[in-house]
Every structure is written in structure tokens, then in C-alpha cells.
Amino acid sequence: MKTIGISEFKAGCIQLLKDVQRTREPLVVTHRGRPLARIEPVPEVERKVLGSLRHMGEIRADLLAVDFTDEWEMCQE
């Protein structure tokens, strides 16, 4: 695990954060030799693929065969 002083971190903050993301190695920032903060990469999230949840539900009726004409006529009045 890499350790860096707060002054050096402040001077190169953006590049150091990009390095943590790229190398996946945590970084400890110190102040006067004492650990102040630990910077870790965010875990990568697997992207969902369209249709990946298709087995999670069940259709129990024919949704296209439902007749809503009575409800529609009631709304028109």
C-alpha cells in the first residue's frame, strides 16, 4: 500500500486519484507521519444486459386480451 504526505497529495491530487483507479491499489495520506485518510478505488459494477432479469418474474394472464372499454366509457362521462 502506497503512503504519501498530505502536501504531496494536495499538489498532485487528481493524478493520484486516477492512479488509484488505474492500479486498484489503495493510497494512505499522512499528516506529520500519521495516517489521515485512506483512498481506495470504487468497486467496479457489472453492467446489466438487456433481458438479464427475464427469469425473475412471471406473467400470469394475457395482458393484451384485457378489455378496458367499460372503464374508458366511465371516464368519458
Buried (B, 14 or more C-beta within 10 A) or exposed (E): EEEBBEEEBEEEEEEBBEBBBEEEEEBBBBEEEEEEEEBEBEEEEEEEEEEEEEEEEEEEEEEEEEEEEEEEEEEEE
